[in-house]
Amino acid sequence: MHILLTNDDGIYAPGLAAMENELMKLGDVSVVAPATEQSGVGHSITFLEPLVCKEIFKDERQRGWAVEGSPADCVKIGCTELCPAPVDLVVSGINGGLNAGINVLYSGTVAAAIEGAFFGIESVAVSLEYDPHAQFDRAAIMARGVIEQLLEHRTEQPRLYNLNIPTTALQNGSRLRVVPMGLERHGEQYEKRTDPRGRNYFWATNLPPPRPGAKETDLTSLEKGDVTLTALHYDMTHRQMLEEMRDWNVQVPKITE
């Protein structure tokens, strides 16, 4: 099996190294990751300027490539130019910080996995709750074990998964919950501050809003200390609405001089 490993924290991130060590137990690993941190860039790609790629070595071993671009860029150029063999699996992570709920839409980590799915490749995004003393090695063991089980259920149609691991799961053990992503609005609170020159500026707090109701999502499960696994899809078509719209008889208006 040939695995393309990427992230959004940069090629020297400890989460990437931990995941690489574990994935090498499953097959050959090609690391193609951003040269610098790209957190929160979503699914941006580089096309108005050259995409610089630099080989990275660990001792004498060619470890992979540092790409002056986004996580999605890394998967694109990895699959088409840099990987020495066809890619069977794309893994993005381990991210330092959870990518759950509506954050999935902003996440460079998840975007890289989505890009893998674009290429028709089984893809998994992996994130660990932020901790200044994050135990990435333990999280990587857990993630590799989950990925192995997911591969047992492979079909001809590639699948896209988002795996989130809370810190408590690494110490106390945890059940895994298969849950949908939460859709609560997020990150709309700001602190208003003043800089030394008297100018106002705003700093996003990213505090989650209250979550009323009992519907189980990745957010509610993570709060309970559960590991969460969500199947994602990049097709954003609202199909039920589309069928309703067919009866609206919306027409292109005639333009008269």
KEKE-3310 file (N, C-alpha, C; in steps of 0.2 Angstrom, whole numbers, plus 5000, padded with zeros to 4 digits):
npx = (5004:5003:5005:5000:5005:5000:4997:4991:4999:5012:5028:5037:5030:5026:5015:5014:5025:5024:5012:5017:5027:5019:5011:5020:5020:5009:5012:5021:5026:5023:5028:5021:5020:5015:5027:5026:5016:4998:4986:4968:4966:4957:4951:4959:4969:4985:4987:4991:5004:5021:5023:5032:5043:5052:5064:5065:5075:5079:5092:5100:5090:5077:5064:5053:5043:5043:5031:5028:5014:4996:4988:4979:4985:4996:4992:4987:4998:5006:4999:5000:5013:5024:5024:5031:5023:5007:4994:4986:4980:4976:4981:4978:4986:4994:4983:4986:4974:4957:4946:4931:4913:4907:4919:4925:4923:4932:4945:4961:4967:4956:4953:4963:4961:4949:4953:4960:4950:4944:4952:4948:4953:4954:4952:4958:4956:4964:4963:4969:4964:4969:4984:4997:5006:5004:5001:5006:5012:5005:4992:4994:4995:4983:4975:4980:4976:4962:4961:4966:4955:4945:4950:4947:4934:4934:4928:4924:4920:4928:4930:4928:4934:4933:4942:4942:4951:4949:4959:4958:4955:4967:4972:4963:4956:4943:4927:4923:4913:4902:4897:4887:4893:4893:4882:4881:4883:4899:4913:4910:4911:4919:4933:4935:4948:4961:4975:4993:4993:4981:4971:4957:4954:4950:4948:4946:4937:4933:4925:4914:4896:4882:4875:4860:4848:4847:4853:4865:4881:4897:4903:4896:4899:4913:4914:4910:4921:4923:4930:4928:4921:4917:4909:4911:4906:4910:4901:4890:4877:4860:4849:4836:4830:4833:4825:4812:4814:4813:4800:4797:4798:4807:4814:4825:4826:4820:4830:4828:4832)
npy = (4994:5011:5026:5043:5056:5070:5087:5102:5109:5110:5103:5100:5097:5089:5081:5076:5069:5059:5052:5048:5038:5028:5025:5019:5006:5001:5002:5009:5026:5042:5058:5073:5089:5105:5119:5128:5133:5131:5132:5134:5138:5132:5125:5131:5134:5135:5145:5156:5159:5152:5135:5130:5117:5107:5095:5085:5078:5065:5061:5051:5047:5051:5060:5066:5079:5097:5109:5125:5129:5126:5114:5107:5109:5101:5088:5088:5090:5080:5068:5069:5072:5071:5059:5042:5031:5026:5032:5025:5028:5042:5052:5064:5074:5071:5083:5097:5101:5100:5096:5099:5099:5114:5119:5110:5115:5126:5120:5116:5104:5095:5098:5094:5080:5079:5083:5072:5063:5069:5064:5051:5043:5034:5042:5050:5062:5067:5072:5079:5084:5101:5103:5109:5099:5089:5072:5065:5053:5043:5046:5044:5030:5026:5032:5025:5012:5014:5017:5006:4997:5004:5002:4989:4989:4994:4999:4999:5012:5026:5032:5046:5051:5059:5060:5063:5065:5066:5073:5067:5054:5048:5045:5039:5029:5026:5026:5024:5035:5035:5048:5062:5078:5093:5107:5119:5137:5145:5153:5167:5177:5191:5199:5216:5227:5238:5245:5250:5263:5268:5263:5254:5236:5219:5203:5187:5175:5162:5155:5142:5142:5140:5124:5119:5106:5088:5082:5071:5074:5076:5086:5086:5073:5073:5082:5074:5066:5056:5047:5053:5049:5053:5052:5060:5071:5079:5084:5096:5098:5102:5091:5088:5101:5104:5096:5102:5115:5113:5114:5127:5135:5145:5157:5164:5181:5192:5204:5220:5234)
npz = (5000:4996:5004:5005:5015:5023:5030:5039:5048:5044:5038:5048:5059:5075:5075:5062:5061:5070:5065:5053:5057:5062:5051:5043:5046:5039:5026:5012:5014:5008:5011:5009:5012:5019:5018:5028:5042:5039:5044:5045:5032:5024:5008:4999:4985:4975:4961:4954:4955:4955:4962:4974:4978:4989:4992:5007:5019:5031:5040:5029:5022:5011:5015:5011:5004:5005:5003:4996:4998:5000:5010:5002:4989:4992:4991:4978:4970:4975:4972:4958:4953:4963:4971:4970:4966:4962:4973:4987:4998:5007:5021:5032:5044:5060:5066:5077:5087:5087:5074:5071:5070:5063:5060:5051:5038:5037:5039:5035:5036:5035:5022:5014:5015:5009:4996:4992:4991:4980:4970:4970:4980:4995:5010:5025:5038:5052:5069:5084:5100:5106:5115:5125:5129:5120:5117:5104:5099:5105:5101:5087:5087:5091:5080:5069:5072:5070:5057:5050:5053:5046:5033:5031:5027:5014:4998:4981:4978:4984:5001:5013:5028:5044:5058:5075:5090:5108:5121:5133:5130:5127:5140:5148:5140:5128:5120:5103:5093:5080:5072:5066:5059:5069:5067:5072:5073:5073:5081:5080:5089:5096:5103:5107:5106:5109:5101:5104:5098:5099:5090:5086:5086:5082:5090:5086:5096:5095:5103:5106:5103:5114:5116:5114:5116:5112:5102:5095:5091:5083:5091:5103:5107:5108:5119:5129:5130:5120:5106:5090:5074:5058:5043:5028:5014:4999:4990:4988:4985:4988:4988:4990:4990:4977:4969:4973:4968:4954:4951:4951:4940:4936:4926:4913:4913:4900:4891:4888:4876)
capx = (5000:5006:5001:5002:5003:5001:4994:4991:5003:5019:5031:5041:5025:5027:5009:5015:5031:5021:5008:5022:5030:5014:5008:5025:5018:5004:5014:5026:5023:5026:5026:5020:5016:5016:5033:5025:5009:4993:4980:4962:4966:4952:4952:4963:4975:4989:4988:4993:5011:5024:5022:5039:5043:5059:5065:5067:5079:5080:5098:5101:5083:5073:5058:5047:5043:5040:5028:5026:5007:4991:4987:4976:4991:5001:4989:4986:5005:5009:4996:5001:5020:5029:5024:5034:5019:5000:4992:4981:4977:4978:4980:4980:4986:4989:4982:4986:4968:4951:4943:4924:4908:4907:4926:4927:4923:4938:4951:4966:4968:4951:4953:4968:4958:4944:4957:4962:4943:4943:4956:4946:4957:4951:4955:4956:4958:4965:4965:4970:4963:4975:4987:5004:5010:5001:5004:5005:5013:4999:4986:4995:4994:4975:4973:4982:4972:4956:4962:4966:4948:4942:4952:4944:4928:4935:4924:4926:4919:4932:4927:4931:4932:4936:4943:4944:4953:4950:4965:4956:4955:4973:4974:4958:4953:4937:4923:4922:4906:4901:4892:4887:4896:4888:4881:4880:4887:4905:4918:4907:4912:4926:4935:4937:4954:4964:4982:4996:4992:4974:4967:4953:4955:4945:4952:4941:4938:4932:4922:4908:4890:4878:4872:4854:4845:4850:4855:4872:4885:4904:4904:4893:4903:4920:4913:4910:4928:4923:4933:4923:4922:4912:4909:4910:4906:4911:4895:4886:4871:4855:4845:4829:4828:4834:4819:4807:4815:4812:4793:4797:4798:4812:4816:4830:4822:4822:4833:4826:4836)
capy = (5000:5017:5031:5050:5059:5078:5090:5109:5112:5110:5097:5098:5097:5083:5076:5073:5064:5053:5048:5044:5032:5023:5023:5015:4999:4999:5002:5014:5032:5048:5064:5079:5093:5112:5121:5132:5131:5133:5131:5138:5140:5128:5122:5136:5131:5140:5144:5163:5159:5145:5131:5128:5110:5106:5089:5085:5072:5063:5058:5050:5045:5056:5059:5069:5086:5103:5113:5132:5130:5124:5107:5104:5109:5096:5082:5088:5089:5074:5063:5070:5074:5069:5052:5038:5026:5028:5033:5020:5031:5049:5053:5071:5075:5073:5091:5100:5104:5097:5099:5096:5104:5119:5120:5106:5119:5130:5116:5114:5097:5091:5100:5089:5074:5080:5083:5065:5060:5071:5060:5044:5039:5033:5048:5051:5067:5065:5078:5078:5090:5105:5102:5111:5093:5084:5065:5063:5046:5039:5047:5040:5023:5025:5033:5019:5006:5015:5017:4999:4995:5007:4999:4982:4991:4998:4997:5002:5019:5029:5036:5051:5051:5064:5057:5067:5062:5071:5072:5062:5047:5045:5043:5035:5025:5030:5023:5028:5036:5037:5054:5068:5084:5098:5113:5126:5143:5145:5158:5173:5181:5194:5204:5222:5229:5245:5244:5256:5269:5270:5260:5248:5230:5214:5197:5181:5171:5156:5151:5139:5144:5135:5118:5116:5100:5082:5078:5069:5076:5076:5091:5084:5067:5075:5085:5068:5062:5051:5048:5053:5047:5056:5051:5067:5071:5085:5086:5101:5099:5101:5087:5089:5107:5104:5094:5107:5120:5111:5116:5134:5138:5151:5159:5169:5187:5195:5210:5225:5240)
capz = (5000:4996:5008:5005:5021:5023:5036:5038:5053:5042:5037:5054:5065:5078:5074:5056:5062:5074:5061:5048:5060:5063:5045:5040:5048:5035:5019:5010:5015:5005:5015:5005:5017:5018:5021:5034:5045:5035:5048:5043:5025:5020:5002:4995:4980:4972:4954:4952:4956:4955:4968:4975:4981:4991:4995:5014:5021:5038:5039:5022:5019:5008:5019:5008:5001:5008:4997:4997:4997:5005:5011:4996:4985:4993:4989:4971:4967:4977:4968:4951:4952:4967:4973:4966:4964:4963:4980:4989:5004:5009:5028:5034:5051:5065:5067:5084:5088:5084:5068:5072:5069:5057:5058:5045:5032:5037:5041:5030:5037:5032:5015:5011:5014:5003:4989:4991:4989:4973:4966:4970:4985:5002:5013:5032:5042:5059:5073:5091:5104:5107:5122:5124:5130:5116:5116:5097:5098:5108:5096:5081:5088:5090:5073:5064:5073:5067:5049:5048:5053:5040:5027:5030:5024:5008:4992:4974:4979:4989:5006:5016:5035:5049:5065:5081:5097:5113:5125:5139:5127:5127:5146:5151:5135:5126:5115:5097:5091:5073:5073:5061:5061:5072:5062:5076:5071:5078:5080:5078:5095:5095:5109:5104:5109:5107:5101:5107:5094:5100:5085:5088:5082:5085:5090:5086:5102:5093:5108:5103:5106:5118:5111:5117:5113:5114:5096:5096:5085:5085:5096:5109:5109:5110:5126:5134:5130:5115:5100:5085:5067:5054:5035:5025:5007:4996:4986:4992:4982:4992:4983:4991:4988:4970:4967:4974:4963:4947:4950:4952:4933:4936:4919:4912:4910:4893:4892:4882:4876)
cpx = (5004:5002:5004:5000:5005:4998:4993:4996:5011:5023:5035:5036:5026:5021:5010:5020:5028:5016:5012:5025:5025:5011:5013:5024:5013:5007:5020:5022:5027:5024:5026:5016:5019:5023:5032:5017:5004:4986:4974:4962:4961:4954:4956:4968:4979:4989:4990:5001:5014:5023:5029:5039:5050:5059:5068:5070:5079:5086:5099:5095:5079:5066:5052:5048:5040:5037:5026:5019:5003:4991:4984:4981:4995:4998:4988:4993:5008:5006:4998:5008:5025:5029:5026:5029:5012:4998:4986:4977:4980:4976:4982:4980:4993:4989:4983:4980:4962:4948:4936:4919:4909:4915:4929:4928:4929:4945:4955:4967:4962:4951:4958:4965:4952:4947:4958:4956:4942:4946:4954:4950:4954:4956:4953:4959:4959:4967:4965:4968:4969:4977:4994:5009:5007:5005:5003:5007:5008:4993:4987:4994:4986:4973:4974:4978:4965:4956:4963:4959:4944:4944:4949:4937:4928:4930:4927:4925:4923:4928:4931:4929:4936:4936:4946:4945:4954:4956:4963:4956:4961:4975:4969:4954:4946:4934:4924:4915:4906:4895:4892:4891:4891:4888:4880:4885:4893:4909:4916:4908:4919:4927:4937:4942:4956:4972:4986:4995:4985:4969:4963:4954:4951:4949:4946:4942:4937:4928:4915:4902:4887:4875:4866:4852:4850:4853:4863:4876:4893:4906:4902:4897:4910:4919:4913:4916:4928:4927:4928:4925:4916:4913:4907:4909:4906:4906:4891:4879:4865:4849:4838:4826:4829:4828:4813:4808:4813:4804:4792:4796:4802:4814:4821:4826:4825:4825:4831:4830:4831)
cpy = (5006:5023:5038:5053:5066:5080:5098:5112:5112:5104:5095:5098:5090:5078:5073:5067:5057:5049:5045:5038:5026:5020:5018:5007:4996:4998:5008:5021:5038:5054:5070:5084:5101:5114:5125:5131:5134:5132:5136:5140:5137:5125:5126:5132:5137:5139:5151:5164:5152:5141:5127:5122:5109:5099:5089:5078:5071:5059:5057:5048:5051:5055:5061:5076:5091:5107:5120:5133:5127:5116:5103:5104:5103:5089:5082:5087:5083:5068:5063:5070:5070:5062:5047:5032:5029:5027:5029:5023:5037:5050:5060:5072:5072:5080:5092:5104:5101:5100:5096:5101:5108:5120:5116:5110:5124:5126:5115:5107:5093:5092:5095:5082:5074:5080:5076:5061:5062:5067:5053:5040:5039:5038:5049:5057:5065:5071:5076:5085:5094:5104:5104:5105:5087:5077:5062:5056:5042:5040:5044:5033:5021:5026:5028:5013:5007:5015:5010:4996:4998:5004:4992:4983:4994:4995:5001:5010:5022:5033:5041:5051:5057:5061:5062:5064:5067:5069:5066:5055:5044:5042:5038:5029:5028:5025:5027:5029:5038:5042:5059:5074:5089:5104:5119:5131:5143:5151:5165:5178:5184:5199:5210:5225:5235:5244:5250:5263:5271:5267:5254:5242:5224:5207:5191:5177:5164:5152:5148:5141:5139:5130:5115:5110:5094:5078:5077:5071:5075:5081:5089:5077:5069:5078:5079:5064:5056:5052:5048:5052:5049:5054:5057:5066:5078:5088:5090:5102:5097:5097:5088:5095:5108:5102:5099:5113:5119:5113:5123:5138:5144:5151:5164:5175:5190:5202:5215:5231:5246)
cpz = (5000:4999:5007:5011:5021:5029:5034:5043:5050:5042:5043:5060:5068:5077:5067:5057:5065:5069:5055:5051:5061:5056:5041:5041:5043:5027:5018:5011:5012:5008:5010:5009:5016:5021:5028:5036:5040:5038:5046:5036:5021:5014:4997:4991:4977:4964:4950:4952:4956:4962:4969:4979:4983:4994:5003:5016:5029:5038:5032:5019:5017:5011:5015:5005:5005:5003:5000:4995:5002:5005:5005:4990:4985:4990:4981:4968:4969:4973:4960:4949:4956:4970:4968:4963:4965:4971:4981:4994:5006:5017:5029:5041:5054:5067:5075:5085:5084:5078:5067:5071:5062:5055:5052:5039:5032:5037:5035:5030:5034:5024:5011:5010:5009:4996:4987:4988:4982:4968:4966:4974:4991:5006:5020:5035:5049:5063:5080:5095:5106:5115:5121:5125:5126:5115:5109:5096:5100:5103:5090:5081:5087:5083:5068:5065:5070:5060:5047:5048:5047:5033:5026:5027:5017:5002:4986:4975:4985:4994:5009:5023:5039:5056:5070:5087:5102:5118:5130:5136:5127:5134:5149:5146:5133:5121:5109:5095:5084:5073:5067:5063:5064:5067:5066:5073:5076:5076:5078:5084:5094:5101:5105:5109:5106:5107:5104:5104:5095:5094:5087:5083:5086:5084:5091:5092:5100:5098:5105:5107:5110:5113:5114:5113:5114:5108:5097:5090:5087:5090:5103:5112:5111:5117:5131:5134:5125:5109:5095:5078:5063:5046:5032:5017:5004:4991:4990:4990:4987:4988:4984:4989:4980:4967:4967:4969:4956:4946:4950:4945:4933:4929:4919:4910:4904:4895:4886:4882:4878)
residu = (MET:HIS:ILE:LEU:LEU:THR:ASN:ASP:ASP:GLY:ILE:TYR:ALA:PRO:GLY:LEU:ALA:ALA:MET:GLU:ASN:GLU:LEU:MET:LYS:LEU:GLY:ASP:VAL:SER:VAL:VAL:ALA:PRO:ALA:THR:GLU:GLN:SER:GLY:VAL:GLY:HIS:SER:ILE:THR:PHE:LEU:GLU:PRO:LEU:VAL:CYS:LYS:GLU:ILE:PHE:LYS:ASP:GLU:ARG:GLN:ARG:GLY:TRP:ALA:VAL:GLU:GLY:SER:PRO:ALA:ASP:CYS:VAL:LYS:ILE:GLY:CYS:THR:GLU:LEU:CYS:PRO:ALA:PRO:VAL:ASP:LEU:VAL:VAL:SER:GLY:ILE:ASN:GLY:GLY:LEU:ASN:ALA:GLY:ILE:ASN:VAL:LEU:TYR:SER:GLY:THR:VAL:ALA:ALA:ALA:ILE:GLU:GLY:ALA:PHE:PHE:GLY:ILE:GLU:SER:VAL:ALA:VAL:SER:LEU:GLU:TYR:ASP:PRO:HIS:ALA:GLN:PHE:ASP:ARG:ALA:ALA:ILE:MET:ALA:ARG:GLY:VAL:ILE:GLU:GLN:LEU:LEU:GLU:HIS:ARG:THR:GLU:GLN:PRO:ARG:LEU:TYR:ASN:LEU:ASN:ILE:PRO:THR:THR:ALA:LEU:GLN:ASN:GLY:SER:ARG:LEU:ARG:VAL:VAL:PRO:MET:GLY:LEU:GLU:ARG:HIS:GLY:GLU:GLN:TYR:GLU:LYS:ARG:THR:ASP:PRO:ARG:GLY:ARG:ASN:TYR:PHE:TRP:ALA:THR:ASN:LEU:PRO:PRO:PRO:ARG:PRO:GLY:ALA:LYS:GLU:THR:ASP:LEU:THR:SER:LEU:GLU:LYS:GLY:ASP:VAL:THR:LEU:THR:ALA:LEU:HIS:TYR:ASP:MET:THR:HIS:ARG:GLN:MET:LEU:GLU:GLU:MET:ARG:ASP:TRP:ASN:VAL:GLN:VAL:PRO:LYS:ILE:THR:GLU)
# end
